[in-house]
Amino acid sequence: MSEISYRGLFDLTGKTGIVTGGAGILGQHFCAGLAESGARVAVVDVHESKTIELAQSLSRRYKVQVIGIGCDVSDPASVQTMVTRVISEFGEINILHNNAAGKSDDLEAFFAPFEEYSLDQWRKIMSVNLDGMYLVAQAVGKQMIAQGKGGSIIQTASIYGMLAPDQRIYEGSFYLDRQINTPAVYAASKAGVIGLTKYLSTYWANKEIRVNTLTPGGTESGQNDEFKRRYSARIPLNRMADAYEMVGALLYLASDASSYVTGQNIIVDGGLSAW
Ligand SMILES: NC(=O)c1ccc[n+]([C@@H]2O[C@H](COP(=O)([O-])OP(=O)(O)OC[C@H]3O[C@@H](n4cnc5c(N)ncnc54)[C@H](O)[C@@H]3O)[C@@H](O)[C@H]2O)c1
């Protein structure tokens, strides 16, 4: 038997990680999970004040260095400035969690029926959900290659990048005070994320940069009871996820516990994709 500590494989002490969309519902848990595991974390989000607030509370709680950085992942200059800042604060980057996704300030346009969907809205969502992943992976990947120590990149997709939504669940379903659905642009962007992950996993395999997808199922965050009932009825575990339930998969993919895993998709969906 080797002297390996199996629990130690999950330890992130001395590593540094970036989480985009870090101030969001899932992102806050992802940042906390990395910090509790010992990593220094850059909380990156378009809402700068939220990133700074979260960074302060996490560094107090977990006694590791956490910084908040405002960044628009769809803007190449903003991405470069963010990466330069992380390197100047932490010296290197070992983990990237590409997790940001855009809803829209204009919910009417975001939830519009496909037949009337505007190209402008389609492009806005793609620019964050897919262009943003490419831009951040490109900037951080270059840095990981320059460091010569490999790295782990995790990209958040969605169950709707793999499976079509059952349109019947949206009848009577409200969120953010309005009727909801899953727009086609969201599904298409998330399917693109899975493709980008697979591509980069073989492209950077010889640099020891592992690239994997984390696919969450529907997570409870204020949807009305009708939506929760209809959604849960299709789930083998019969409920929506709690946001913290996504963190275990991230810690596995970010750490040496998954050192022989690349190009994969870890699906945390309560069993939805099993039937
Ligand atoms: N919550 C769910 O049920 C669910 C299900 C499947 C997949 N996901 C995916 O999980 C990830 C996190 O989702 P969430 O539920 O925390 O959503 P969220 O909206 O709470 O978080 C997304 C974060 O991304 C940030 N963001 C938006 N545009 C940005 C930009 N241009 N630059 C930088 N940051 C930007 C937002 O400010 C927000 O904080 C997303 O990729 C989402 O698609 C979520």
The ligand as a Tripos MOL2 file, in Angstrom:
@<TRIPOS>MOLECULE
LIG
   44    48     1     0     0
SMALL
NO_CHARGES

@<TRIPOS>ATOM
      1 N1        -29.5550   27.5820  -10.1310 N.am      1 LIG1
      2 C1        -29.9010   26.5930  -10.9500 C.2       1 LIG1
      3 O1        -30.9650   25.9980  -10.8180 O.2       1 LIG1
      4 C2        -28.9490   26.1800  -12.0540 C.ar      1 LIG1
      5 C3        -29.2540   25.0020  -12.7670 C.ar      1 LIG1
      6 C4        -28.4030   24.6210  -13.7850 C.ar      1 LIG1
      7 C5        -27.2860   25.3810  -14.0800 C.ar      1 LIG1
      8 N2        -27.0310   26.5140  -13.3700 N.ar      1 LIG1
      9 C6        -25.8250   27.2550  -13.7280 C.3       1 LIG1
     10 O2        -25.0480   27.4510  -12.5540 O.3       1 LIG1
     11 C7        -24.3110   28.6720  -12.6660 C.3       1 LIG1
     12 C8        -24.5800   29.5340  -11.4610 C.3       1 LIG1
     13 O3        -25.9750   29.8480  -11.4550 O.3       1 LIG1
     14 P1        -26.7280   30.5200  -10.2340 P.3       1 LIG1
     15 O4        -27.9470   29.7390   -9.9810 O.co2     1 LIG1
     16 O5        -25.7840   30.7880   -9.1260 O.co2     1 LIG1
     17 O6        -27.2010   31.8700  -10.9570 O.3       1 LIG1
     18 P2        -26.9800   33.3650  -10.5190 P.3       1 LIG1
     19 O7        -27.6880   34.2080  -11.5240 O.co2     1 LIG1
     20 O8        -27.3250   33.5260   -9.0730 O.co2     1 LIG1
     21 O9        -25.3950   33.5290  -10.6750 O.3       1 LIG1
     22 C9        -24.7580   33.8890  -11.8630 C.3       1 LIG1
     23 C10       -23.7520   34.9910  -11.5280 C.3       1 LIG1
     24 O10       -23.0890   35.3720  -12.7310 O.3       1 LIG1
     25 C11       -22.9300   36.7780  -12.6910 C.3       1 LIG1
     26 N3        -22.7830   37.3220  -14.0370 N.ar      1 LIG1
     27 C12       -23.7560   37.5380  -14.9650 C.ar      1 LIG1
     28 N4        -23.2330   38.1120  -16.0550 N.ar      1 LIG1
     29 C13       -21.9020   38.2650  -15.8190 C.ar      1 LIG1
     30 C14       -20.8300   38.8140  -16.5610 C.ar      1 LIG1
     31 N5        -21.0240   39.3330  -17.7860 N.pl3     1 LIG1
     32 N6        -19.5900   38.8140  -16.0190 N.ar      1 LIG1
     33 C15       -19.3840   38.3050  -14.7760 C.ar      1 LIG1
     34 N7        -20.3650   37.7870  -14.0140 N.ar      1 LIG1
     35 C16       -21.6100   37.7690  -14.5290 C.ar      1 LIG1
     36 C17       -24.1950   37.2940  -12.0250 C.3       1 LIG1
     37 O11       -24.0030   38.5960  -11.4880 O.3       1 LIG1
     38 C18       -24.4390   36.2360  -10.9540 C.3       1 LIG1
     39 O12       -23.8550   36.6060   -9.7170 O.3       1 LIG1
     40 C19       -24.7240   29.3020  -13.9920 C.3       1 LIG1
     41 O13       -23.7950   28.9650  -14.9950 O.3       1 LIG1
     42 C20       -26.0700   28.6570  -14.2740 C.3       1 LIG1
     43 O14       -26.3950   28.6420  -15.6250 O.3       1 LIG1
     44 C21       -27.8360   26.9320  -12.3620 C.ar      1 LIG1
@<TRIPOS>BOND
     1     1     2 1
     2     2     3 2
     3     2     4 1
     4     4     5 ar
     5     4    44 ar
     6     5     6 ar
     7     6     7 ar
     8     7     8 ar
     9     8     9 1
    10     8    44 ar
    11     9    10 1
    12     9    42 1
    13    10    11 1
    14    11    12 1
    15    11    40 1
    16    12    13 1
    17    13    14 1
    18    14    15 2
    19    14    16 1
    20    14    17 1
    21    17    18 1
    22    18    19 2
    23    18    20 1
    24    18    21 1
    25    21    22 1
    26    22    23 1
    27    23    24 1
    28    23    38 1
    29    24    25 1
    30    25    26 1
    31    25    36 1
    32    26    27 ar
    33    26    35 ar
    34    27    28 ar
    35    28    29 ar
    36    29    30 ar
    37    29    35 ar
    38    30    31 1
    39    30    32 ar
    40    32    33 ar
    41    33    34 ar
    42    34    35 ar
    43    36    37 1
    44    36    38 1
    45    38    39 1
    46    40    41 1
    47    40    42 1
    48    42    43 1
@<TRIPOS>SUBSTRUCTURE
     1 LIG1         1 GROUP 0 **** ****
